[in-house]
Every structure is written in C-alpha cells, then in structure tokens.
Amino acid sequence: MQSPWIAIAIPSYNRAPLLLRTVRALQEQTISDWECVIIDDQSTDSAWDVAQMVASEDARFRAFRHTANQGLAANFRECGSQGTAPYVLMLAADDQLTPGFLEKVWEGLAAYPDAGLVCGRRVLSDAHQRLRPYATPLTGYWKAGTTIARAVANGNLYGLYSSVVIRRQALTEVGGIRADNPWAGDYEAFVKIAARHPVVFVPEAEVYQHVDQSTQTTAFLRSGRLVYYESETLERLLDDPVVAELLSSEQRVAAWQRIHALQWSVTLFHLLREPWRPSEFGISSQALETLEAHQCSSAAVFRTMVRLVYQRWRLTY
C-alpha cells in the first residue's frame, strides 16, 4: 500500500448527519492515498457511532474519542498533530470537499513543492444547498513573505481550516494551532507560515463550508467574540519577528490602527446589546431617540456612539 501523502483530521462534535456526508465526499475523491482520523469531542448525538462505523468500513480511517469535552480550539490543535503524512488538512465535520479537491491540491504541490500552504476556495453552503463562493483575491504561486502585508491589512486571505492544506513541517515550525485562539487560530498560523514559506492559491479546489443557525461560527459572529480574537491575533502577529520584519513602518502603524478599530467595534457591539441607560451616559433623550431611530445606520449616529463609549470609560473625546 502506498504511503499517504496527506493526513486529514476531522474534529467532530454533535454533527452526525453532516459528518457522514463529509466522510462520503472524502471517500469519493479521485486521489485515494490519504489517511484520516475522526476525533470526537464527547458528542451527545450519534456522531461517535458514525465515526466508529466509518473506521470499521474503511482502513484509511481511525476513530478517536476524548474522555471529556476539550472545546473547539483544543480539538483543532490536536488535529494538526495527527497522522504521519507530510501534509495536513483539518476538515470541519460539517464541511464537504468537492470532487477533485485533493487532486487539484496535489497538482499545485507537484508544481511548487516548496509551498508551505496550498489554499483552495470556500463556498458557503446551507441546508438547502444554496451556494455563495468566496472571492479569491490571489491566485498562483507567491514567494515567502510576499502576502503578509495584505494579510495583516485585510484579514485572512488564505481561507479557513477546511480549505487549506498545510506542510506539517511548516506548521510545527510556528508552534501549531494555538489552543487558546478558537476563532482566529487558523489566521495566525497561516500568516506565520506564509511569512516563512511560499503559498500557492488554487481557487479551483473548492470546499463547501456549511453554515446554519446551529453552527458555532454563527454563534460566534452573533456574540462579537470573533472580532475580539482577530484583534488579539493581530497583536501577536506584530510581535512575531519574522512577520514584523516584512512590514514597513507605515504598514505597522496601519495594522495598529486596525487593531484599535477592531477593539472599539467590540466595545460598541456589546454596548449596543445592553439596555439603554441615558442617565449613565449623560446624554439627552433626543440623542437617545436618534440612536434608536437610525439603529446606528448613519455616520452621525456612529459618531454619537463613539462619544458614548468615551464618556462611559471616562475618556476625553
């Protein structure tokens, strides 16, 4: 049997029906020399039964279950250390590889064997199979460090876990996926790898990213915590000596401005979710009515909100 060139790790928690769909899409890939481990994080539905069934049917699969729930970030970090193949793909249990995904990635690696990342494209998909592809800002081969300024200025241009194949050695070099960064750990690791290794963008390699009201992504977007983790991640990236060396002084200043904007947006988000207490902010009822009427839709209302935040924290505007 040929040694697998890629280890695919599937972190699983309470996604039984979608997990089976994810597995079947993997089994239908045109390239078959891969290995896969399904890591169940103490699911309370039948996801563990699905994992065991698949492992008993197909020797390329292994099933492992935590003795206690570890949480999303810890589970993904563990996924990055699974298997022995030189490349790693962390595939969410509710995402689906399109036909030929692995073959297109392999072709990219064959053309550019020094790549640390091979980035496919995400296509948003819901329960009704409505599809919306993400824009792909970059294509082809990019030398080490040449994507960093864009990534720091504009956010994660590489993709999410399920659409990015990582060279294991490169992932180990940057310390793997942080266990304390559940929603920007991929962004942080990808930027650090791209600062040290070339990146290949293969938009033809697509992954359906499932999104519905029950996904953890939806919950995090609603809570505002995703922006919080992004700002913390940017701060750590600017402290990385290899990343910082690749940025001009103007780009570093712009990055700090973005960090401050993200931090303020978190404050504003939570402020909007609280009951209005005009007396606490020292504002007139007319200003309050303006905020409620416009729902922060205009620049004037936004400026008012900023003033409220400054007043609340006893700062001078």
C-alpha positions, 0 to 999 in steps of 0.5 A, spaced: 500 500 500 502 506 498 504 511 503 499 517 504 501 523 502 496 527 506 493 526 513 486 529 514 483 530 521 476 531 522 474 534 529 467 532 530 462 534 535 454 533 535 454 533 527 452 526 525 448 527 519 453 532 516 459 528 518 457 522 514 456 526 508 463 529 509 466 522 510 462 520 503 465 526 499 472 524 502 471 517 500 469 519 493 475 523 491 479 521 485 486 521 489 485 515 494 492 515 498 490 519 504 489 517 511 484 520 516 482 520 523 475 522 526 476 525 533 470 526 537 469 531 542 464 527 547 458 528 542 451 527 545 448 525 538 450 519 534 456 522 531 461 517 535 457 511 532 458 514 525 465 515 526 466 508 529 462 505 523 466 509 518 473 506 521 470 499 521 468 500 513 474 503 511 482 502 513 484 509 511 480 511 517 481 511 525 476 513 530 478 517 536 474 519 542 476 524 548 474 522 555 471 529 556 469 535 552 476 539 550 472 545 546 473 547 539 480 550 539 483 544 543 480 539 538 483 543 532 490 543 535 490 536 536 488 535 529 494 538 526 498 533 530 495 527 527 497 522 522 504 521 519 503 524 512 507 530 510 501 534 509 495 536 513 488 538 512 483 539 518 476 538 515 470 541 519 465 535 520 460 539 517 464 541 511 464 537 504 470 537 499 468 537 492 470 532 487 477 533 485 479 537 491 485 533 493 487 532 486 487 539 484 491 540 491 496 535 489 497 538 482 499 545 485 504 541 490 507 537 484 508 544 481 511 548 487 513 543 492 516 548 496 509 551 498 508 551 505 500 552 504 496 550 498 489 554 499 483 552 495 476 556 495 470 556 500 463 556 498 458 557 503 453 552 503 446 551 507 441 546 508 438 547 502 444 547 498 444 554 496 451 556 494 455 563 495 463 562 493 468 566 496 472 571 492 479 569 491 483 575 491 490 571 489 491 566 485 498 562 483 504 561 486 507 567 491 514 567 494 515 567 502 513 573 505 510 576 499 502 576 502 503 578 509 502 585 508 495 584 505 494 579 510 495 583 516 491 589 512 485 585 510 484 579 514 485 572 512 486 571 505 488 564 505 481 561 507 479 557 513 481 550 516 477 546 511 480 549 505 487 549 506 492 544 506 498 545 510 506 542 510 506 539 517 513 541 517 511 548 516 506 548 521 510 545 527 515 550 525 510 556 528 508 552 534 501 549 531 494 551 532 494 555 538 489 552 543 487 558 546 485 562 539 478 558 537 476 563 532 482 566 529 487 560 530 487 558 523 489 566 521 495 566 525 498 560 523 497 561 516 500 568 516 506 565 520 507 560 515 506 564 509 511 569 512 516 563 512 514 559 506 511 560 499 503 559 498 500 557 492 492 559 491 488 554 487 481 557 487 479 551 483 479 546 489 473 548 492 470 546 499 463 547 501 463 550 508 456 549 511 453 554 515 446 554 519 443 557 525 446 551 529 453 552 527 458 555 532 461 560 527 454 563 527 454 563 534 460 566 534 459 572 529 452 573 533 456 574 540 462 579 537 467 574 540 470 573 533 472 580 532 475 580 539 480 574 537 482 577 530 484 583 534 488 579 539 491 575 533 493 581 530 497 583 536 501 577 536 502 577 529 506 584 530 510 581 535 512 575 531 519 577 528 519 574 522 512 577 520 514 584 523 520 584 519 516 584 512 512 590 514 514 597 513 513 602 518 507 605 515 504 598 514 505 597 522 502 603 524 496 601 519 495 594 522 495 598 529 490 602 527 486 596 525 487 593 531 484 599 535 478 599 530 477 592 531 477 593 539 472 599 539 467 595 534 467 590 540 466 595 545 460 598 541 457 591 539 456 589 546 454 596 548 449 596 543 446 589 546 445 592 553 439 596 555 439 603 554 441 607 560 441 615 558 442 617 565 449 613 565 451 616 559 449 623 560 446 624 554 439 627 552 433 623 550 433 626 543 440 623 542 437 617 545 431 617 540 436 618 534 440 612 536 434 608 536 431 611 530 437 610 525 439 603 529 446 606 528 445 606 520 448 613 519 455 616 520 452 621 525 449 616 529 456 612 529 459 618 531 454 619 537 456 612 539 463 613 539 462 619 544 458 614 548 463 609 549 468 615 551 464 618 556 462 611 559 470 609 560 471 616 562 475 618 556 476 625 553 473 625 546 
